[in-house]
Amino acid sequence: MAANFWLSPQAKALVGREQLRQAHAADKAAGLSDRQIADLHAHFVAYMQQLARSTVVEGEPLLRQRLVGTAAVYWRKFYLRNDFGVADPRLLAPACLFLASKTGGEQLDGDLLVFSPYPSLSKFLQDSGLTGSQHTCEAAWSILSDSYRTPLHLLHPPHIVALGALCLAAVIAQLDLRAWLQGLNADFAKVHEVAADMLSFYEHHATPISAAAAQQHLNLLGLKALPLPQALAPGPPRQPTQQQQLQQQQQQQQQQQQQQQQKR
């Protein structure tokens, strides 16, 4: 894995807002508004996050939040050049999760390499001395998680998104970080953009639209509701193994012995 974000394909693939506005041209021509497109993005990323949380092994989510973030970046990069009407988002969302789960533990280069903002946020919280403020830390992590429902990760480097989440959490908690921020070498105009975009997100898209509302949007693109899978027909009864047969015989013998003792 490349050690330097700035030398990675992800850095070279960052886009401007004009390129974002040019995306989904066919979807817009079919009748979707910018608001509806943003709603669909937020809905399906929230679906991926919920799907990851619901898959639990030994009390822990099978997919870590960092992998879900990778899946969300795959999703955004794909739909930067493709339309919902061409590639069904209901199928692409689980496909992105599957791909992220397969690549998450590998040392990768190329287009599949995704740098995460989570390590940066962890370091910022420690360096700023905010690790003792539980509410502020939780708010920062939550804002960063929600940022994947926006296009911010196509626009900014991971550390800028992380710093924007931290600054917004500090503002909400009425904490003054100016002294600490002065010691950082960061593009604070971009940090302000991240915080402002997240505030706009919470104003307009904080609650994901329902599955029914998402389907109404997809109907405009000719993507009808997917049929539910048919229940599998029951197969022939499975024959017990030799060990199971022995266990059944032992249980029957024990029951007979108990019945004989009760009669006595």
Phi, psi and omega in degrees: 000136180298136184276343186241120180302320186292343177261002186269159174300331180297320179295319181290339183269359177300143185239171175259171183293330179296320178294325175297319181294333181279348181288161177061036181299316181292323178297319179293321178296331180280351176122358178281138176272167176301321180296317180293323178295316178297322178297319180293318177301311182297321181297313186283329174291320175298323177297317178297319179295318179293320180297320179293319180292328185281346178268098189244135175232120181055042176081000181239143176302136181293324180253123178288157181301328180297322178291325177296322176298319177299317178299320180294324177292318175304314181302310183295319181295322180294312184279359170291333183241000180226164182250154177301322182292341180266319181239111186299118182295336179292336177265328183288326183302306178294331178295320178295319177298317180298315180297317180296323180292331180277332183261348188299327183263007184260157173271107191243154167227169178091199188292339181278351180285124179230117175281136183262145175278351185296317176299323179296316180296319178301316180292319179298319180297320178291312184294328181277353180077020183266001182297338178278350179262095187299315183296319180293319178298314180297321179295318180297315179297320180294317179298318180296319177297317180293336182297338179288348175275001179242171177274015186303327185281353170268343186261327191229154173296156183303319184291332177289319178296318179297317181291324176297320177296319180294315181296320178295319177297321179293321178297317179299322180275001180058045177254139181263111181254012187299321181297318179289320182296331180296338180273001182262146175260087185218156176276095187287342172295320177290322178299318178296322178300317180299311181298318180294320179294324178291322175298318177296321177299314181293334179285324189248333188227020186302319179259117181300146176294158182286166177298324179294318178294320177298320179295324177298319176296317182292333177300327179296336181263004182081014179264094182285167181301137179287137179292145176288144180294140178289143178295138180291135178293139181294136179272182179295149180300140181281137179282136179294148177287170180298321179294319179294323178297318178297318179297319179296319178296318179297319179296319179296319178296318179296318179296319179296319179297318179297320179295320179295320179295322180294325180292327179291000000 
